[in-house]
Amino acid sequence: MKEEVATLKQRVKTLQKDLAEAGEQVNELKKYDPLKMRKNLDDNKKKLAEKTTANEVLQKSLGKAKAESAELLKKVAELEAKVAALEPVVDEAEQESEAA
């Protein structure tokens, strides 16, 4: 009788160990659930598409800003050239007004 109880206890421990291992396997396999992975893949594709679109908009905006900056720098250079050309005329006018 004691032997039967000991054998049953040993059998229960073995079954519990097997059950724990099976549970670990199930948990590991749940990580690779095809439906969940498909959903994650679809979500990631959607996020990537949104980021790509946003990046394209930013690139266009950057190109436009660079073009505007170049245009403004060109205008500033033209205005500085005009000012430099007018400075001798202004100096002459000031000297004439001082002399008068």
Sequence and secondary structure as in RCSB ss.txt:
>XXXX:A:sequence
MKEEVATLKQRVKTLQKDLAEAGEQVNELKKYDPLKMRKNLDDNKKKLAEKTTANEVLQKSLGKAKAESAELLKK
VAELEAKVAALEPVVDEAEQESEAA
>XXXX:A:secstr
 HHHHHHHHHHHHHHHHHHHHHHHHHHHHHTT HHHHHHHHHHHHHHHHHHHHHHHHHHHHHHHHHHHHHHHHHH
HHHHHHHHHHHHHHHHHHHHHHHH 
